[in-house]
Amino acid sequence: MKFFIDNIWLIGIVLISGGALFFPFLQKRGAKVSQYQATQYMNQGKTLVLDVRSAEEFASGHLQNAKNIPLAELATRMKEIEKSKNATVITVCERGTVSPSATSALAKAGFAQVFSLEGGLAAWKSQGLPTVK
């Protein structure tokens, strides 16, 4: 017991840092789809692929029939995709780290079925799946 009393600050720091490392796992980051699931949705039709990368990144290669709205412009350009509220929407970024933010924004805006592509375009390309320029 004396050990705990003498080292209370050290134990507190360990608990806080451990909690900080675990916190991202507790946050809801939206639904994700694998490359296989995304392909299935795209083949079924009525799927909007929303690329949230910059226009320059989009021009270097993107998924077929993808619409480009950079994440910074998403809130102001939401009207452009409003007709897809009842369709499946798959958000795409380069590595799958930015698109969950777009997924959350679209879900809050009332889009019914919104997913983020797991691993982003990099994972898509690593599986040998096609992109267009």
LINZIMO-V743466 format. One line per field, one symbol per residue. ss: DSSP state (H for helix, E for strand, L for the rest). burial: 1 if it has 9 or more other ideal C-beta (glycine too) atoms within 8 Angstrom, else 0. Layout:
# LINZIMO-V743466
ss=???
burial=???
This chain:
# LINZIMO-V743466
ss=LHHHHHLHHHHHHHHHHHHHHHHHHHLLLLLEELHHHHHHHHHHLLEEEEELLLHHHHHLLELLLLEELLHHHLLLLHHHHHHHLLLEEEEELLLLLLHHHHHHHHHHLLLLEEEEELLHHHHHHHLLLLLEL
burial=0000000000100000000000000000010110101110110000111111100001000111011111100100110010010011111111110111111111100010011111111111100000100
